[in-house]
Structures are given as structure tokens and as C-alpha cells.
Amino acid sequence: MRFIIFIFLFIFSLGSNAQETAWLSKYDKNGLRVFVRGKKTNEYKAELQVEAGIQSCLALMQDIDVHTHFMGAVKEIGILKQYTNQHFLLRTIIGMPFTMKDQELISEAIFKVMSNKSSVKVEIKAKPNAIPQGDFKRMNIADGFWLFEKLADNKTKITYQLKFEESNAPNWLVNYFVLDSPIKTMTGFAKHVIKDKYKTMRVEWL
């Protein structure tokens, strides 16, 4: 009997873990889909197809100075160190909801060409100890990626996924921020990447 109960509890726990890690659809409009997951909604994933080639998308991603124009929560961003033309250490000031103070993110961004050479993954990893602590509260977790997949010469599928540390803010505020940020980021990216500036720009490493 104890063995049967153990098996039942084990199977139940597997089911519970699967439910906890399942993506929940929160937004689906005009081709943009946003999903969230986590006990306190601390991870999101956004998907969108843009009318631009993969080279244009990568050129915009490496044009760091304009990230404040399309990334929803980014107030400031700059390169602390460039290791190669595909590897950067970045400092970002994240604008938090009105009841919370802005936070600082020190992160590593690595552009990786996938084996099929028709997609590129930009891996994002928080590096909270990379430089001395300043005046801002620093984010310890902000890990994820951008994935750019070539669908045609002038069409690219973008997936943007990010996981961050749980917040003590009210759930309604966290939910609003988690949904608002990827929506603004993806719609802003789609508007910027079709500008004439990026139509002819190329990254030399692809």
C-alpha cells in the first residue's frame, strides 16, 4: 500500500511540475503572440514575423544606441566591453513600474550562428558581479535569448524569451509589466527594422 501511495504522489508531482512550467498564452493579436509562465509570472516568450531579412534584424540588434527606442522597459543601454563582433558585455537601466525603483542589468550578449546558417540565436545572460555595484539595485537573473529564423529573403520569425527573478510586487503589477514589456519591444522592433537604414546594413560574420 505504501508503495502504491508513493507512486501516486510521484506521478502527481510530475503533473504539477508540468503545469508549473507550461506556457500560458496571454496575448495574440496582429501576428504577435506572448506567453508567460512561472509561479509568479517571471518568464515570458514573444513570437512575431517581421517583413525584413535576417541581416536587417541582426543589424538592428547590434545598433545598441537605438535599443532605447524600441525595447519597452529599457531607459539606458551601453556597451561596457566588446570581446568580439559577436560578444558583448552590456549595462542596461530597466525602467520598472511606478511603485518600484529602476534597476540595473549587467548582461552578456553572444550572437551564435546556428548550424543551418539560416538562423541566429542571441543568448542573454545576467552577469551581476562583472563590475562593482553602483547606486542602482542590480538584477541577479535576466536570462534568455533572441532567435532570428529566416523564412524568406524579406521575412524573419523572431522569438524573444526572458526569465528574471521573482518580484515581491503585487501580482497585478507584475503581470502588467511582464505583458507590456514584450509587446512594446516586439512591435517597436518590427517598426524599426523596416526603416531604410537597416535594409542595406549587413553583419560581416553571417
C-alpha positions as CSV (number, residue, x, y, z in Angstrom):
1,M,0.0,0.0,0.0
2,R,2.8,2.5,0.9
3,F,4.5,1.7,-2.4
4,I,1.2,2.5,-4.3
5,I,0.8,5.7,-2.4
6,F,4.4,6.7,-3.2
7,I,3.9,6.0,-6.9
8,F,0.7,8.1,-6.9
9,L,2.4,11.0,-5.2
10,F,5.3,10.8,-7.6
11,I,3.1,10.9,-10.7
12,F,1.0,13.7,-9.2
13,S,4.2,15.7,-8.5
14,L,5.3,15.2,-12.2
15,G,1.9,16.5,-13.3
16,S,2.2,19.5,-11.0
17,N,5.7,20.4,-12.3
18,A,4.5,20.1,-15.9
19,Q,1.6,22.5,-15.2
20,E,4.0,25.0,-13.5
21,T,6.4,25.0,-16.4
22,A,3.7,25.1,-19.2
23,W,3.4,28.3,-21.2
24,L,0.2,30.3,-20.8
25,S,-1.0,32.3,-23.8
26,K,-1.7,35.9,-22.7
27,Y,-1.7,37.9,-26.0
28,D,-2.5,37.0,-29.6
29,K,-3.0,39.9,-31.9
30,N,-1.7,41.1,-35.3
31,G,0.6,38.2,-35.6
32,L,2.2,38.8,-32.2
33,R,1.9,36.1,-29.6
34,V,3.0,36.5,-25.9
35,F,3.2,33.6,-23.4
36,V,4.1,33.7,-19.7
37,R,5.0,31.1,-17.1
38,G,6.4,30.7,-13.6
39,K,4.8,30.7,-10.1
40,K,4.9,34.5,-10.0
41,T,4.9,35.1,-13.8
42,N,8.7,35.6,-14.0
43,E,9.2,34.4,-17.6
44,Y,7.8,35.5,-20.9
45,K,8.1,34.4,-24.5
46,A,7.1,36.5,-27.5
47,E,6.8,35.4,-31.2
48,L,6.4,37.6,-34.3
49,Q,7.2,37.5,-38.0
50,V,8.6,40.7,-39.5
51,E,8.8,41.9,-43.1
52,A,12.6,42.2,-43.1
53,G,15.5,39.9,-43.8
54,I,17.6,38.3,-41.1
55,Q,20.6,40.6,-41.9
56,S,18.4,43.7,-41.2
57,C,17.2,42.2,-37.9
58,L,20.8,41.5,-36.8
59,A,22.0,44.9,-37.9
60,L,19.3,46.5,-35.7
61,M,20.2,44.2,-32.7
62,Q,23.8,45.3,-33.0
63,D,22.8,49.0,-33.3
64,I,22.9,49.3,-29.5
65,D,22.3,53.0,-29.3
66,V,18.7,52.7,-30.7
67,H,17.6,50.0,-28.3
68,T,16.0,52.6,-26.0
69,H,13.7,53.5,-28.9
70,F,12.1,50.1,-29.2
71,M,12.8,48.0,-26.1
72,G,9.8,48.6,-23.9
73,A,11.5,48.8,-20.4
74,V,15.0,49.9,-21.4
75,K,15.8,53.5,-20.3
76,E,19.5,53.4,-20.9
77,I,21.9,50.9,-22.5
78,G,25.6,50.9,-23.4
79,I,28.5,48.6,-24.2
80,L,30.9,48.0,-21.3
81,K,33.2,45.7,-23.2
82,Q,33.2,44.2,-26.7
83,Y,35.1,40.9,-26.8
84,T,34.4,40.2,-30.5
85,N,31.9,41.4,-33.1
86,Q,29.6,38.7,-31.7
87,H,30.2,39.0,-28.0
88,F,29.4,42.0,-25.8
89,L,29.1,43.0,-22.1
90,L,26.2,45.4,-21.7
91,R,24.9,47.8,-19.0
92,T,21.2,48.4,-19.1
93,I,18.9,50.5,-16.9
94,I,15.5,48.9,-16.7
95,G,12.5,51.2,-16.1
96,M,10.3,49.5,-13.5
97,P,6.6,50.0,-12.8
98,F,5.7,53.2,-11.0
99,T,5.8,51.7,-7.5
100,M,9.3,50.2,-8.0
101,K,12.7,51.7,-8.4
102,D,14.6,51.4,-11.7
103,Q,17.1,48.5,-11.8
104,E,20.5,47.9,-13.4
105,L,21.3,44.9,-15.5
106,I,24.8,43.9,-16.4
107,S,24.5,41.2,-19.1
108,E,26.4,39.2,-21.6
109,A,25.1,39.0,-25.2
110,I,26.5,36.4,-27.5
111,F,25.4,36.1,-31.2
112,K,25.6,32.5,-32.3
113,V,25.0,31.3,-35.9
114,M,23.1,28.1,-35.8
115,S,24.3,25.0,-37.8
116,N,21.8,25.6,-40.6
117,K,23.1,29.1,-41.0
118,S,19.6,30.4,-41.6
119,S,19.0,31.3,-38.0
120,V,20.9,33.2,-35.3
121,K,20.5,33.0,-31.6
122,V,21.4,35.9,-29.3
123,E,22.0,34.4,-25.9
124,I,21.4,36.8,-22.9
125,K,22.9,36.1,-19.5
126,A,23.0,38.3,-16.4
127,K,26.4,39.0,-15.0
128,P,25.7,40.8,-11.8
129,N,29.3,40.6,-10.5
130,A,31.0,41.7,-13.7
131,I,31.6,45.2,-12.4
132,P,31.4,46.9,-8.9
133,Q,28.0,47.7,-7.5
134,G,26.7,51.2,-8.2
135,D,23.7,53.3,-7.0
136,F,21.1,51.1,-8.7
137,K,19.7,47.8,-7.4
138,R,21.1,45.2,-9.7
139,M,19.2,42.4,-11.3
140,N,20.7,38.9,-10.5
141,I,18.6,37.0,-13.0
142,A,17.7,38.1,-16.5
143,D,18.5,35.2,-18.8
144,G,17.1,34.3,-22.2
145,F,17.6,34.8,-25.9
146,W,16.5,36.3,-29.2
147,L,16.1,33.8,-32.0
148,F,16.0,35.0,-35.6
149,E,14.9,32.4,-38.2
150,K,15.0,33.2,-41.9
151,L,11.7,32.4,-43.6
152,A,12.4,34.2,-46.9
153,D,14.7,36.9,-48.1
154,N,12.5,39.6,-46.6
155,K,10.7,37.7,-43.8
156,T,12.1,36.6,-40.5
157,K,10.5,34.9,-37.5
158,I,11.6,36.3,-34.2
159,T,11.3,34.7,-30.8
160,Y,12.2,36.7,-27.7
161,Q,12.3,34.8,-24.4
162,L,13.4,36.1,-21.0
163,K,13.4,34.8,-17.4
164,F,14.0,37.0,-14.4
165,E,13.9,36.8,-10.6
166,E,10.6,36.7,-8.8
167,S,9.3,40.1,-7.5
168,N,7.6,40.9,-4.3
169,A,5.4,43.5,-6.1
170,P,1.6,42.8,-6.3
171,N,0.7,40.2,-8.9
172,W,-1.4,42.6,-10.9
173,L,1.6,44.9,-11.3
174,V,4.0,42.1,-12.2
175,N,1.5,40.7,-14.7
176,Y,1.1,44.1,-16.4
177,F,4.8,44.7,-16.6
178,V,5.5,41.2,-17.9
179,L,2.9,41.6,-20.7
180,D,3.5,45.2,-21.5
181,S,7.3,45.0,-22.0
182,P,7.5,42.2,-24.7
183,I,4.5,43.7,-26.6
184,K,6.2,47.2,-26.8
185,T,9.6,45.6,-27.6
186,M,8.4,43.4,-30.4
187,T,6.1,46.0,-32.0
188,G,8.8,48.6,-31.7
189,F,11.4,46.2,-33.3
190,A,9.0,45.5,-36.2
191,K,8.6,49.2,-36.9
192,H,12.4,50.0,-36.7
193,V,13.7,47.1,-38.7
194,I,11.9,48.1,-41.9
195,K,13.5,51.5,-41.9
196,D,15.7,52.3,-44.9
197,K,18.8,52.4,-42.7
198,Y,18.6,48.7,-42.0
199,K,17.5,47.5,-45.4
200,T,21.1,47.7,-46.7
201,M,23.0,47.1,-43.5
202,R,24.8,43.7,-43.1
203,V,26.7,42.0,-40.4
204,E,30.1,40.7,-41.7
205,W,30.1,37.5,-39.6
206,L,26.9,35.9,-41.2
